[in-house]
Amino acid sequence: MERMILPQAAWRRRDGLVELCDVLGAAEGKVRFVGGAVRDTLLGIDVADVDLATTHSPDRVIALLKGNGIKAVPTGLAHGTVTAVLTGGPVEVTTLRCDIATDGRHATVAFTDDWQEDAARRDFTMNALYADPLTGKIFDYFGGIDDLDARRVRFIGDPLKRIAEDHLRILRFFRFHARFGDTPDEAGLDACTERANDLMALSRERIAAELLRLLVAVHAVRVVDLMIDHAIFVPVLPEIESTRQLARLVSREAEAGIDPDPIRRLASLLPADTRVADDIGARLKLSKVERRRLVSAAEPVGDEPATVIDYRLGRELAIDRLLLSDRPEKDVTSLLAWESPALPLTGGALVERGLRKGPEVARTLRRIEEQWIAEGFPDPARVNQIADAATAQFLRASSSE
């Protein structure tokens, strides 16, 4: 399919974007849209982030922006990136680059005015598409449009060399395939398989970021299966051995109308063992909240009503456990219209009934709460009855000692 003109799309009319391109010299061909915005527009996908490439040096970009009243933030000057803060949202402006040294994790770059040289350093052909802001003309140096039409994620140049430049490209290959791909590119798959051990050189934060994004992609199950078959996880996450639970979770999320969640999906790939879950959370350097979710998801759900699980754990943890269990989907959907209540009783109310401040109030309050939960969260009138009985029992026991 011939597609050499970028379609009009809502993002192209964002406040300030036309003016920004004008300031950067769109009329002289000094700036172009690049990467995901071009790719996703051609695929008919909503665009979130807009990136620009320019022949101007970073210092010149800053000077042009400031001289025209546009806020400029030097977010990555070493790599040529300046963020223009517009009313329609931030836009990254990056000077054309070429790599002069790489070590698999970081690159040292030099600036250039050669558009094809800049394209050649990018990872996949579908990410190396540029478009003129004024005419919409697309510049495709490596067959990216054909690969988009074929739903093929293909490295630019020799896949082994591209992976040697940045080992994270192994995971990016699979993540992009999970989002856009149909049949995997054989050369790319072979290279990723051959170099899977390179993943051990990456920071665990970078691995986690790519993996979690992959897990919510539309073809996540199929692609994780592919990764397992080709031993991609073995060097860094050997615990991932099957997608059976992931496939089941994806189906249950859809049936319950619950959005995909990366931590929940990661939990479905792991053994139901809290120690393993905690170890992997630490290994991937997840946040404390994410680690807590991963560990909680490995716990058995039990047979308490869904509302009780929700009250004890909170909505997020409750939905994780329920979806990962054998409980019916209605247990999950029932929570979506239910607001977890608060116990309509305070420790002060027990003190007014004659209890002394301190541990005895806390213990009695817990007993009252447990009965309230067991009775299905009755109204305040019933809670007062439970409280009267509990405090009377405690006071009788205390007086007989």
N, C-alpha and C positions, 0 to 999 in steps of 0.2 A: 504494500500500500504506500502510495506517495504522500508523505505528510511533511512538507517543507515549510509550512507556515503555521506558527503557533496560534491555536484558536483563541478567540477572546474569552476571558474568564473573569470572574468577579475579583480575584486577587489583583488583577492588573489595574483595577480602578481604586485600589486602596489609597486612602488620604496620604498625600505627600509623595507617592511613589513616582508619578510622572515628573514632578518637580525635581526629585532626587536624580532621576536618570538624566534630566536636562542639565542639571548642575554638573554631572559627571561626564558630560560630553556625548550624549547619545547621538546627536546629530553628526558628530565626527567619527562615530563607530568606536568610541573609547570605552563603552560599557555594554554588557549583555547580561540577560538573565541566564542562570546556569543551574544545572543539577536537578534536584527534586521537583522544583516548581515546573520546569519544562517537562520532565518525565511524567509527572502526575497529571498535568494538564492534557498531555497527549493520550493518557490512559483514561481520562474522564474522572479522575479522582480529585476530591477536594484538596486544595493546597493549604498547608499550615504555614510553613516558613518560606520566605522569599530570599534568595541569595543572588548577589550580583558579582560579576567578575569584571575587572577593569585593567587597562594598561597603565593607569596612574600608579605612582608609588604610594605607599601608605601615608607618608608625610603630606604628599600632594592631596590625597583624599581628605585628610583631616583639614587641611587649609581650605579646600573648596567648600567643604560642608560648613565649617565655622564662618567662612566669608559670606555664606548665604543663609545664615541663621538656622542651620540644622545642627542639632546636638550630635557630636561625634564622640564615641566611647572607644578607646584603643583596646579592644578586647583580646587581640592576638597579634600584636605588631610583629613579633618574630616570624610569624607565618603570613604576615601581610593582611591581617583582618582588622577592619574597623567597623563598628556597629553604628549605623545611622538611626537615631531615635526619631521615628515619625509618629504623627497622630494615629496613623493606621496600623502601627506596630513596628517593632524593630526590624531592620534589614541589614544583613551582613554584607559588607563590601570587601572583596578580597582581591589583592593584586595578583596578576598572572604569575605563576610560579613554575619552577622546575626543581627536582630534587638533586642535590649535589652529594648527599651522604645519607645513608639510612642504616639502621641496625636492627630492624625488625620491630622496633617499638617507637622510635622517634626518627624524625627526618630533619635534616638541615636543608634549607631551601635558598634558592636565589631567585630574584625577581626577573621577569622577562616581559617582552611585549609580543611574544609569539603565542597566538591562541592555540595552535595545535600542540605546541610544547606543553602548555598548561593542561590541555585535555589528556595528553599522554601520561601524565602522572596520576590521573584519577583511577579508581579501582575498576569499575565496570563500564561497558559501553553505554548502558542506559543512563549512567550518571554523568556522562561527558557530552551532554547536549547543551547547546547554547542557543539563545534567541535574541534577535535585535529588538529592543524595547519599542522602537517606533514602527517598524514594518512587520514584526513578528517572524521574520525570516529565521529559519532554524539552521544552525551550523552543526553538522554531524560528521566528525572526522574518522570514526571507527565503526560505522555500521550500527549505531545505537538504535535507530528507528526500526531497522529490520529485526533486531533482537527484541525490541518491544513488541512488534507484531507477532513474533514467534513465541513470546513469553519465555525468553531465554536469558538467563543471567550469565554474561560472558565477560571474563577478564579482558582488559585491554593488553594486548601483547602476550608475552609468555607468562602463564599463570604462576609457574614456580618462581620467576623473578619478582612478580608482583607480591607474592606471599612473603618472599625473603625481605622485601622492603617494609612490610607491615604484616606481622603474623595475625593481627586481628582480622585481616581480610578472609581468613578461613571461616570464621563465624559469620562475617558479613555476607559471604557467598551464600551460606545456608539461610541467613535471615532474609536476604532479598529474594531468594528462591521461594521461601515460605510465603512471602507477600505477593510476588509477581510471577513466579516461575511455573512452567508446565513440565517439560522434560528437562532434566538437568544437563547442563553442558558437560560433555564427557571429559574434555581436557581440564576444565575447572575442577570437576569432581575428583579426577585422578590426582591432581596436584594437591588438593586439600587432604586427600587420604594419605598421600605420601608424606606430607609435611605436618600431620596432626600433632606430632610431638612438639612442634614449635609453640603450641599454645602454652606450654609450661613456662615459657619465658615472659608471658604477659602478666600484668597485674591482675589480681582476681577481680578487682572492681570493673575493669574493662570487660573481662569475660562475663561477669554477671550482667552488666548493662546490655550487652548484645544478646545474651541468652534470654533474658526476661522480655526483651522486645520481640525476639523470635517466637516465644511461646504464645503470644496473643495474635500472631499472624493467622491469616485465613487457612493456610495449608500447614499449620504447625505439626499436626499429627503425622502427616505423610513425610515431612522433612525430618522430624526427629527420628522417625523410623529409618530414614535414609542415613542419618548420622550414626545411629546405632549399628546399622549394617556395615558401615565403613569405619567403625572403631574411632570415630572422631572424639567421643567423650572420654575414652579410656585414659588419656594422659592427665586429665584434670577432674573429671567427674565419673569415675568408673562405676559409681553406684547406679547410674542411669542405664538400665538394661532392657526396658520394655516400655511400650506406649499403651499397653492395654488399659491401665487406669486413666491415662491422659485422654484416650479416645472416649472412654466412658464419661469422664468429667465434661468434656466438650459437648457431648450430647445432652447431658443433664443441665448444663448451663443454658443451652439453647431452649430446652423444654421448659425450664423455669423462668426464662426471660431475664437471666442474670448476665451482665456483661462479663466477658472474659477477664480473668485476673492473673497476672504473671506469677505472683507468689503462690497462689492456689494451684496453678498448673504445674509449677515446679514441684510442689508438695506431692502431686499425683505421680510424678516420675520417681519418687524416692521410696525406699522401704518404709513401712509404717513403724518406725522406730525413732523415738524422741532423741536418743543420743546421736543417731545418724543425722537427723534433721538439724540438730544444734551444731554438729561438727561442720556440716555443709554450709549452714548460715554463717558460721565464723570463717570458713575457708573462702567463701565468696565475699566476705566483708560486708554483709548486708547490714542494714540499720537494725537497731534494737527492736523496733516495732516489727520489721520484716522477719527477723529471727524468731521473735515470739510467735508470730503467725505460723511460721514453718514448723516449729515445735508443737504448737497447739494442734495443727492439722494432722499430726502423727498420732494424736491421742484418740482412743476409741470414743465414739459418740455417745454410747449408752442408750438407755431406753426412755429417758425423761422426755416430756412433751417439748416440742420445738420452742415454745414460748419460755420455758424454764431454762433451756440451753441458752437462748438469747439473753435472758436476764442475767444469767451467771457469767457468761463470756463476753457479751457485747455482740452487736449485729454482725460485724465482719468475721469474727472467729466462729460464731455460730453457723453462718452460711458456709464457711469453709468446711467445717466438720460435717454438716448435713449433706452437702453436695458430694463430699468424698466418701460418704457412707452408703449403706444400702437403704437408707430411709427414703420414702417416696417423695417425689418432687413437691407434692402439696405441702409437706412440712416446711419447705423453703418458701414457697409462694405465700403461705399463710403469714409469714413474718413481714412480708412487704407492706401489708396494710395494717400491721399491728405496731403500736407504740409501746415500748417497754416502760412499765410504770415505776415509780419510786415508792418505797415503803412509806405509807402515810402516818408515820410515827417517828418521834425523836427520843433521844435519851432523856431530854428534859421532861417529857411527858411521863417517863417512868420515875424520875426523881419526884415529881409532883404526886405520884402514887405511893411514895414512901421509901423508894430504894435510895441507898447512899450512892453518891457519885463515885465512879471508879469502875473496877472490873466487873462488879455484880450487874451494873447497868449494861455494860457491853455484852456480857454472857446472856442476859435475859433478852436483850434486843435481838441477838442472833437466833435464840430459840423462837421468838415471836416471828421473826422474818421467815424462818424455815417452815413454820406452820402456815404462814400466809402464802408462801410459794406452793406448798403441798395442796392447799385448798384452791389454787388457781387464781391467786391475786384478788381476793374479795375486796369490797369497798371499805372505806374508813370506819363505818359503823361496826363491821365485823372485826376489823383490826383492833378496835377499842375493846371489844369483848374478849379477844384473844389476849390483849395486854392486861386487862383486869384479872383474868384467870391466872396468867403467868406470874404477875406480881403478887397476887394473893398467895399462890403456892410457894413462892420464894420467901415471903414474909413469914408464913407458917413454919416453914422448914428452919428459918433462922431463929425464930423464937423458941423452938423446941431443942435447940442445940445447947 
